[in-house]
Amino acid sequence: MREAHKLGEKLGLAEDELAFYDALEVIDSAVKILGDETLRQIARELVEAVRRNVTIDWAVKESARAKLRVIIRRLLRKHGYPPDKQEKATQTVLEQAELLCKDWAC
């Protein structure tokens, strides 16, 4: 946990932003293609978008999950995330959002 906190400070990311950054960084080619700065920007935008669009039952309502998937995919495309890795990244981000939402009291 301490290492994650130090990494977050080094990258200039809040804890929730770091969680999305980690979800995106798992795919090695994304880091090589986009670089840290772009991944940080995507992570920040993901936190904003997810916070704006989650509701109490979003994790069980398929229509709400579908809307969030579309938002995530658009953000990834906007920043040039590798198309062949977008589906995996979208799924990973959704899983991370479910975990973070518990902390956000959704």
Backbone as JSON Lines, residues from 0, in Angstrom:
{"i":0,"aa":"M","n":[0.83,-1.19,0.0],"ca":[0.0,0.0,0.0],"c":[0.87,1.25,0.0]}
{"i":1,"aa":"R","n":[1.97,1.2,0.77],"ca":[2.86,2.34,0.82],"c":[3.48,2.62,-0.53]}
{"i":2,"aa":"E","n":[3.86,1.54,-1.23],"ca":[4.46,1.7,-2.55],"c":[3.49,2.36,-3.51]}
{"i":3,"aa":"A","n":[2.23,1.96,-3.45],"ca":[1.21,2.56,-4.32],"c":[1.07,4.04,-4.01]}
{"i":4,"aa":"H","n":[1.09,4.39,-2.73],"ca":[0.97,5.79,-2.33],"c":[2.15,6.6,-2.87]}
{"i":5,"aa":"K","n":[3.36,6.03,-2.76],"ca":[4.55,6.71,-3.26],"c":[4.48,6.89,-4.78]}
{"i":6,"aa":"L","n":[4.02,5.85,-5.47],"ca":[3.89,5.94,-6.93],"c":[2.87,7.0,-7.3]}
{"i":7,"aa":"G","n":[1.76,7.04,-6.57],"ca":[0.75,8.07,-6.82],"c":[1.31,9.46,-6.65]}
{"i":8,"aa":"E","n":[2.1,9.67,-5.6],"ca":[2.72,10.98,-5.38],"c":[3.7,11.3,-6.5]}
{"i":9,"aa":"K","n":[4.49,10.32,-6.89],"ca":[5.48,10.52,-7.96],"c":[4.8,10.91,-9.27]}
{"i":10,"aa":"L","n":[3.68,10.27,-9.57],"ca":[2.96,10.54,-10.81],"c":[2.01,11.73,-10.7]}
{"i":11,"aa":"G","n":[1.79,12.2,-9.48],"ca":[0.87,13.32,-9.28],"c":[-0.58,12.9,-9.4]}
{"i":12,"aa":"L","n":[-0.89,11.68,-8.95],"ca":[-2.25,11.16,-9.06],"c":[-2.84,10.9,-7.68]}
{"i":13,"aa":"A","n":[-4.12,11.17,-7.55],"ca":[-4.85,10.82,-6.34],"c":[-5.03,9.3,-6.32]}
{"i":14,"aa":"E","n":[-5.45,8.77,-5.19],"ca":[-5.58,7.32,-5.03],"c":[-6.53,6.7,-6.05]}
{"i":15,"aa":"D","n":[-7.68,7.33,-6.28],"ca":[-8.63,6.77,-7.25],"c":[-8.1,6.9,-8.68]}
{"i":16,"aa":"E","n":[-7.39,7.99,-8.97],"ca":[-6.79,8.15,-10.29],"c":[-5.71,7.09,-10.52]}
{"i":17,"aa":"L","n":[-4.95,6.81,-9.48],"ca":[-3.9,5.79,-9.57],"c":[-4.5,4.41,-9.85]}
{"i":18,"aa":"A","n":[-5.65,4.14,-9.29],"ca":[-6.31,2.85,-9.52],"c":[-6.63,2.67,-11.01]}
{"i":19,"aa":"F","n":[-7.14,3.72,-11.65],"ca":[-7.44,3.64,-13.08],"c":[-6.15,3.63,-13.9]}
{"i":20,"aa":"Y","n":[-5.16,4.39,-13.48],"ca":[-3.86,4.38,-14.16],"c":[-3.31,2.95,-14.17]}
{"i":21,"aa":"D","n":[-3.35,2.29,-13.01],"ca":[-2.87,0.91,-12.92],"c":[-3.66,-0.02,-13.83]}
{"i":22,"aa":"A","n":[-4.96,0.19,-13.91],"ca":[-5.8,-0.65,-14.77],"c":[-5.4,-0.48,-16.24]}
{"i":23,"aa":"L","n":[-5.03,0.72,-16.63],"ca":[-4.64,0.98,-18.01],"c":[-3.21,0.52,-18.28]}
{"i":24,"aa":"E","n":[-2.36,0.65,-17.28],"ca":[-0.94,0.36,-17.44],"c":[-0.67,-1.14,-17.54]}
{"i":25,"aa":"V","n":[-1.59,-1.96,-17.08],"ca":[-1.42,-3.41,-17.11],"c":[-1.1,-3.89,-18.53]}
{"i":26,"aa":"I","n":[-1.61,-3.2,-19.5],"ca":[-1.38,-3.58,-20.89],"c":[-0.11,-2.86,-21.36]}
{"i":27,"aa":"D","n":[0.97,-3.61,-21.47],"ca":[2.3,-3.05,-21.72],"c":[2.37,-2.17,-22.96]}
{"i":28,"aa":"S","n":[1.74,-2.58,-24.03],"ca":[1.84,-1.8,-25.26],"c":[1.24,-0.41,-25.09]}
{"i":29,"aa":"A","n":[0.28,-0.26,-24.19],"ca":[-0.32,1.06,-23.96],"c":[0.7,2.02,-23.39]}
{"i":30,"aa":"V","n":[1.52,1.56,-22.47],"ca":[2.55,2.41,-21.87],"c":[3.56,2.8,-22.93]}
{"i":31,"aa":"K","n":[3.97,1.84,-23.74],"ca":[4.97,2.12,-24.77],"c":[4.45,3.1,-25.81]}
{"i":32,"aa":"I","n":[3.2,2.93,-26.21],"ca":[2.63,3.77,-27.26],"c":[2.25,5.15,-26.74]}
{"i":33,"aa":"L","n":[1.58,5.19,-25.59],"ca":[1.02,6.45,-25.1],"c":[1.92,7.21,-24.15]}
{"i":34,"aa":"G","n":[2.67,6.51,-23.34],"ca":[3.51,7.16,-22.35],"c":[2.75,7.48,-21.08]}
{"i":35,"aa":"D","n":[3.51,7.78,-20.04],"ca":[2.93,8.03,-18.72],"c":[2.0,9.23,-18.68]}
{"i":36,"aa":"E","n":[2.37,10.3,-19.35],"ca":[1.56,11.53,-19.26],"c":[0.15,11.31,-19.82]}
{"i":37,"aa":"T","n":[0.06,10.65,-20.96],"ca":[-1.25,10.39,-21.55],"c":[-2.07,9.45,-20.67]}
{"i":38,"aa":"L","n":[-1.42,8.43,-20.12],"ca":[-2.14,7.51,-19.23],"c":[-2.63,8.25,-17.98]}
{"i":39,"aa":"R","n":[-1.83,9.18,-17.47],"ca":[-2.28,9.98,-16.32],"c":[-3.5,10.8,-16.68]}
{"i":40,"aa":"Q","n":[-3.48,11.41,-17.86],"ca":[-4.62,12.22,-18.3],"c":[-5.87,11.36,-18.46]}
{"i":41,"aa":"I","n":[-5.72,10.19,-19.06],"ca":[-6.86,9.29,-19.21],"c":[-7.4,8.91,-17.83]}
{"i":42,"aa":"A","n":[-6.52,8.59,-16.9],"ca":[-6.94,8.2,-15.54],"c":[-7.75,9.32,-14.88]}
{"i":43,"aa":"R","n":[-7.27,10.55,-15.01],"ca":[-8.0,11.69,-14.42],"c":[-9.38,11.84,-15.04]}
{"i":44,"aa":"E","n":[-9.44,11.74,-16.36],"ca":[-10.73,11.87,-17.04],"c":[-11.66,10.71,-16.7]}
{"i":45,"aa":"L","n":[-11.11,9.53,-16.53],"ca":[-11.93,8.37,-16.16],"c":[-12.57,8.58,-14.79]}
{"i":46,"aa":"V","n":[-11.8,9.09,-13.84],"ca":[-12.35,9.33,-12.5],"c":[-13.52,10.3,-12.59]}
{"i":47,"aa":"E","n":[-13.33,11.39,-13.33],"ca":[-14.41,12.38,-13.48],"c":[-15.63,11.75,-14.14]}
{"i":48,"aa":"A","n":[-15.42,11.03,-15.23],"ca":[-16.53,10.45,-15.97],"c":[-17.28,9.4,-15.15]}
{"i":49,"aa":"V","n":[-16.54,8.55,-14.48],"ca":[-17.18,7.5,-13.69],"c":[-17.96,8.12,-12.54]}
{"i":50,"aa":"R","n":[-17.37,9.07,-11.84],"ca":[-18.07,9.71,-10.72],"c":[-19.36,10.39,-11.18]}
{"i":51,"aa":"R","n":[-19.33,11.0,-12.37],"ca":[-20.52,11.68,-12.89],"c":[-21.61,10.7,-13.3]}
{"i":52,"aa":"N","n":[-21.23,9.5,-13.67],"ca":[-22.19,8.6,-14.31],"c":[-22.59,7.38,-13.5]}
{"i":53,"aa":"V","n":[-22.02,7.17,-12.34],"ca":[-22.45,6.02,-11.55],"c":[-23.64,6.39,-10.69]}
{"i":54,"aa":"T","n":[-24.52,5.43,-10.54],"ca":[-25.69,5.58,-9.68],"c":[-25.66,4.45,-8.66]}
{"i":55,"aa":"I","n":[-26.58,4.44,-7.76],"ca":[-26.59,3.44,-6.7],"c":[-26.57,2.02,-7.26]}
{"i":56,"aa":"D","n":[-27.36,1.77,-8.28],"ca":[-27.48,0.4,-8.8],"c":[-26.78,0.19,-10.14]}
{"i":57,"aa":"W","n":[-25.83,1.04,-10.49],"ca":[-25.2,0.97,-11.81],"c":[-24.52,-0.38,-12.04]}
{"i":58,"aa":"A","n":[-23.97,-0.99,-11.01],"ca":[-23.22,-2.23,-11.18],"c":[-24.13,-3.41,-11.54]}
{"i":59,"aa":"V","n":[-25.42,-3.31,-11.22],"ca":[-26.33,-4.41,-11.54],"c":[-27.25,-4.09,-12.71]}
{"i":60,"aa":"K","n":[-27.39,-2.83,-13.04],"ca":[-28.23,-2.42,-14.17],"c":[-27.42,-2.45,-15.45]}
{"i":61,"aa":"E","n":[-27.79,-3.32,-16.36],"ca":[-27.02,-3.47,-17.59],"c":[-27.02,-2.2,-18.42]}
{"i":62,"aa":"S","n":[-28.11,-1.46,-18.45],"ca":[-28.14,-0.23,-19.24],"c":[-27.15,0.8,-18.7]}
{"i":63,"aa":"A","n":[-27.01,0.88,-17.39],"ca":[-26.06,1.81,-16.78],"c":[-24.63,1.37,-17.06]}
{"i":64,"aa":"R","n":[-24.38,0.06,-16.99],"ca":[-23.04,-0.46,-17.29],"c":[-22.7,-0.22,-18.76]}
{"i":65,"aa":"A","n":[-23.67,-0.39,-19.64],"ca":[-23.45,-0.18,-21.07],"c":[-23.09,1.27,-21.34]}
{"i":66,"aa":"K","n":[-23.79,2.18,-20.69],"ca":[-23.5,3.61,-20.86],"c":[-22.08,3.93,-20.41]}
{"i":67,"aa":"L","n":[-21.68,3.37,-19.29],"ca":[-20.33,3.6,-18.78],"c":[-19.28,2.98,-19.71]}
{"i":68,"aa":"R","n":[-19.57,1.81,-20.27],"ca":[-18.65,1.19,-21.23],"c":[-18.43,2.1,-22.43]}
{"i":69,"aa":"V","n":[-19.5,2.69,-22.93],"ca":[-19.39,3.6,-24.08],"c":[-18.52,4.8,-23.72]}
{"i":70,"aa":"I","n":[-18.74,5.36,-22.55],"ca":[-17.96,6.52,-22.11],"c":[-16.47,6.15,-22.01]}
{"i":71,"aa":"I","n":[-16.19,5.0,-21.43],"ca":[-14.8,4.56,-21.29],"c":[-14.16,4.36,-22.66]}
{"i":72,"aa":"R","n":[-14.86,3.68,-23.56],"ca":[-14.31,3.45,-24.9],"c":[-14.04,4.76,-25.63]}
{"i":73,"aa":"R","n":[-14.94,5.72,-25.52],"ca":[-14.73,7.02,-26.17],"c":[-13.49,7.72,-25.63]}
{"i":74,"aa":"L","n":[-13.32,7.67,-24.32],"ca":[-12.13,8.28,-23.71],"c":[-10.85,7.6,-24.2]}
{"i":75,"aa":"L","n":[-10.87,6.29,-24.27],"ca":[-9.69,5.57,-24.73],"c":[-9.37,5.91,-26.18]}
{"i":76,"aa":"R","n":[-10.4,5.94,-27.03],"ca":[-10.2,6.29,-28.44],"c":[-9.68,7.71,-28.58]}
{"i":77,"aa":"K","n":[-10.26,8.61,-27.82],"ca":[-9.88,10.03,-27.87],"c":[-8.38,10.21,-27.63]}
{"i":78,"aa":"H","n":[-7.83,9.39,-26.76],"ca":[-6.41,9.52,-26.42],"c":[-5.51,8.57,-27.19]}
{"i":79,"aa":"G","n":[-6.06,7.85,-28.16],"ca":[-5.26,6.98,-29.01],"c":[-4.83,5.68,-28.36]}
{"i":80,"aa":"Y","n":[-5.64,5.2,-27.41],"ca":[-5.33,3.92,-26.76],"c":[-5.36,2.83,-27.82]}
{"i":81,"aa":"P","n":[-4.43,1.88,-27.8],"ca":[-4.37,0.85,-28.84],"c":[-5.72,0.14,-29.03]}
{"i":82,"aa":"P","n":[-6.29,0.19,-30.23],"ca":[-7.62,-0.38,-30.48],"c":[-7.73,-1.86,-30.11]}
{"i":83,"aa":"D","n":[-6.67,-2.61,-30.35],"ca":[-6.73,-4.05,-30.05],"c":[-6.71,-4.33,-28.55]}
{"i":84,"aa":"K","n":[-6.44,-3.33,-27.74],"ca":[-6.39,-3.5,-26.28],"c":[-7.54,-2.81,-25.57]}
{"i":85,"aa":"Q","n":[-8.39,-2.11,-26.32],"ca":[-9.45,-1.32,-25.7],"c":[-10.48,-2.16,-24.95]}
{"i":86,"aa":"E","n":[-10.85,-3.3,-25.48],"ca":[-11.87,-4.11,-24.82],"c":[-11.39,-4.59,-23.46]}
{"i":87,"aa":"K","n":[-10.17,-5.09,-23.41],"ca":[-9.59,-5.55,-22.13],"c":[-9.48,-4.38,-21.16]}
{"i":88,"aa":"A","n":[-9.02,-3.24,-21.64],"ca":[-8.88,-2.06,-20.77],"c":[-10.24,-1.61,-20.26]}
{"i":89,"aa":"T","n":[-11.24,-1.62,-21.12],"ca":[-12.59,-1.22,-20.71],"c":[-13.1,-2.13,-19.6]}
{"i":90,"aa":"Q","n":[-12.91,-3.42,-19.75],"ca":[-13.35,-4.38,-18.74],"c":[-12.61,-4.16,-17.42]}
{"i":91,"aa":"T","n":[-11.31,-3.94,-17.5],"ca":[-10.5,-3.72,-16.31],"c":[-10.92,-2.44,-15.6]}
{"i":92,"aa":"V","n":[-11.18,-1.39,-16.36],"ca":[-11.62,-0.12,-15.77],"c":[-12.98,-0.29,-15.1]}
{"i":93,"aa":"L","n":[-13.9,-1.03,-15.72],"ca":[-15.2,-1.28,-15.1],"c":[-15.06,-2.03,-13.78]}
{"i":94,"aa":"E","n":[-14.18,-3.01,-13.76],"ca":[-13.95,-3.76,-12.52],"c":[-13.39,-2.85,-11.44]}
{"i":95,"aa":"Q","n":[-12.47,-1.99,-11.84],"ca":[-11.89,-1.04,-10.89],"c":[-12.95,-0.06,-10.39]}
{"i":96,"aa":"A","n":[-13.82,0.37,-11.28],"ca":[-14.89,1.3,-10.9],"c":[-15.81,0.66,-9.86]}
{"i":97,"aa":"E","n":[-16.09,-0.62,-10.02],"ca":[-16.94,-1.31,-9.04],"c":[-16.3,-1.29,-7.66]}
{"i":98,"aa":"L","n":[-14.99,-1.5,-7.62],"ca":[-14.28,-1.49,-6.34],"c":[-14.25,-0.08,-5.74]}
{"i":99,"aa":"L","n":[-13.95,0.9,-6.57],"ca":[-13.86,2.28,-6.08],"c":[-15.21,2.83,-5.66]}
{"i":100,"aa":"C","n":[-16.24,2.38,-6.33],"ca":[-17.58,2.89,-6.04],"c":[-17.97,2.6,-4.59]}
{"i":101,"aa":"K","n":[-17.48,1.51,-4.06],"ca":[-17.76,1.2,-2.66],"c":[-17.19,2.28,-1.74]}
{"i":102,"aa":"D","n":[-16.01,2.78,-2.08],"ca":[-15.38,3.85,-1.3],"c":[-16.09,5.19,-1.51]}
{"i":103,"aa":"W","n":[-16.68,5.36,-2.68],"ca":[-17.37,6.61,-3.0],"c":[-18.79,6.63,-2.46]}
{"i":104,"aa":"A","n":[-19.22,5.54,-1.85],"ca":[-20.58,5.41,-1.3],"c":[-21.64,5.62,-2.36]}
{"i":105,"aa":"C","n":[-21.47,4.9,-3.48],"ca":[-22.46,4.99,-4.57],"c":[-23.73,4.27,-4.19]}
